[in-house]
Each structure stands twice: as C-alpha cells, then as structure tokens.
Amino acid sequence: MLTSKAPLQVVQAILEIWQRARPLVLRLGVIIVPALILLWVVAATVGRAYVTHRIAAKESPGRPDWVSLAVLNLLRVIALLLLVPAYILSAMATLSVSTPESPNHLLALLVFLVLFSIAVLIWSIVNWMLSLASIYATVARASLFQALRDAWLLLRSRTSQLAAIAAQNATVRTLVGVVFTVIALAPLALRSIPAVFWSLEIAIFLLYCVLSDLLLLARLSAYVEVVGQVRTAEN
C-alpha cells in the first residue's frame, strides 16, 4: 500500500503499522525516555557547573550546590515536557469554535496559535528563571529555594538588562541560522554525488552548532556578569 501512491491507502498503511508497533514503542518509551532525561540532567548539571565555574572563577571559589543544580535542570526538562500536553489541550480547545458539522478552520487556527503561544511564553519565562537560578546554585552555592528566590528578584530588578542580553543574543543567533540555511543550499548542486553532498551538509551543520554554542556561552557569560554585579552591590 505504501507504494501505491494512493493517499488514502498510504494513510491506512501508516495507521496499521502504528497499531502494530504501538505496544513496542510504548514499552521502549517507558525505558528510553526516563534514561535520556537522566543522562541529560547529569550532563547538563556537570557541564553547566564546570562552564559557569570557569566563567566566574573569582566569585565561585568552591563547589556548587550539586543537588540544587540537578533539581533545577530536572525542572527545566519537566517544563519542556509540559509543552506536549499544552499543545494537545490547545488543539482540543479548537473544538469549541470549529466542529466537523460547523467547521471554521481560520478561527480554530487562531485559537490554537493564541493558546499555544501563551504556553510557550510561560515556558520561556520559567525556563529563563530556572537558568538564572542555576547560576546562583553554582556561583553562590545557593539552595534550591534560595536560588529560585534570587533568580526571581534578579528578573524583577534587572528585567530590561536581562531582556536586552537575551534579545541581542537571539537576534544574532537567528541571523546566523538564516546565513547557514542559505549556505546549506549550495551543496544541492552536488546532490548527484551523495557522499560529497552529505559530507558538506554535515560539516555545515556542525559548524553552525559550534557557532550557536559559542553564542549561548556568550549569553551565559553576560548573565553571570549581571549576577556578579548584583552580588557585589548587595555586599
């Protein structure tokens, strides 16, 4: 059916494959997803502690609060995963304005975009605060609640400065992404030579990842600098 090129038969084939594979996928998901989350939390905790400690070496002579840092990174994962039910609920909310009997696709799309945009905005703010709290857990060795409190106070007192850092960094990263997207089109002339084509595409992608990480590191350095200024003023 997949080779029939008939849309309905292709959809039916995909649904049949999913029905047969769903039990296995769910069993693997129960094992793989928590394992990936655990690995990410460990890697993010160790990596963030090491990088932040090197950036703020003078202000952070000791070890970070590992428990607080790990919990903060776990909370960042949970916040990201909550976007999945937010997406589903936003989609379900469109049924209130568009039904199969009385469809209104434009209004349904508008409702979905508004609701999911609100969810993404809330996630962005929460993730922002958790990221700043991680700096306090590393630099000031603050406990979990103290780090969250300090991050919240920092957001309230230095909103414009932190927003400017985030906006400038996001703008530069967006421009870099656009440039590399255009560059990635160049190897299409060599698509008849798969080995060369994919080698160039992978090289371009890896170079973009390196530059993007450097920009994220610059943003982290700026946040650490702001935290240092606030701590110096308080002392």
Residue, then its C-alpha position, 0 to 999 in steps of 0.5 A: m500500500l505504501t507504494s501505491k501512491a494512493p493517499l488514502q491507502v498510504v494513510q491506512a498503511i501508516l495507521e496499521i503499522w502504528q497499531r502494530a508497533r504501538p505496544l513496542v514503542l510504548r514499552l521502549g518509551v517507558i525505558i528510553v525516555p526516563a534514561l535520556i532525561l537522566l543522562w541529560v540532567v547529569a550532563a547538563t548539571v556537570g557541564r553547566a557547573y564546570v562552564t559557569h565555574r570557569i566563567a566566574a572563577k573569582e566569585s565561585p571559589g568552591r563547589p556548587d550546590w550539586v543537588s540544587l543544580a540537578v533539581l533545577n535542570l530536572l525542572r527545566v526538562i519537566a517544563l519542556l515536557l509540559l509543552v506536549p500536553a499544552y499543545i494537545l489541550s490547545a488543539m482540543a480547545t479548537l473544538s469549541v469554535s470549529t466542529p466537523e458539522s460547523p467547521n471554521h478552520l481560520l478561527a480554530l487556527l487562531v485559537f490554537l496559535v493564541l493558546f499555544s503561544i501563551a504556553v510557550l511564553i510561560w515556558s520561556i519565562v520559567n525556563w529563563m528563571l530556572s537558568l538564572a537560578s542555576i547560576y546562583a546554585t553554582v556561583a553562590r552555592a545557593s539552595l534550591f529555594q534560595a536560588l529560585r528566590d534570587a533568580w526571581l528578584l534578579l528578573r524583577s530588578r534587572t528585567s530590561q538588562l536581562a531582556a536586552i542580553a537575551a534579545q541581542n543574543a537571539t537576534v544574532r543567533t537567528l541571523v546566523g541560522v538564516v546565513f547557514t540555511v542559505i549556505a546549506l543550499a549550495p551543496l544541492a548542486l552536488r546532490s548527484i554525488p551523495a557522499v560529497f553532498w552529505s559530507l558538506e551538509i554535515a560539516i555545515f551543520l556542525l559548524y553552525c552548532v559550534l557557532s550557536d554554542l559559542l553564542l549561548l556561552a556568550r549569553l551565559s557569560a553576560y548573565v553571570e556578569v549581571v549576577g556578579q554585579v548584583r552580588t557585589a552591590e548587595n555586599 
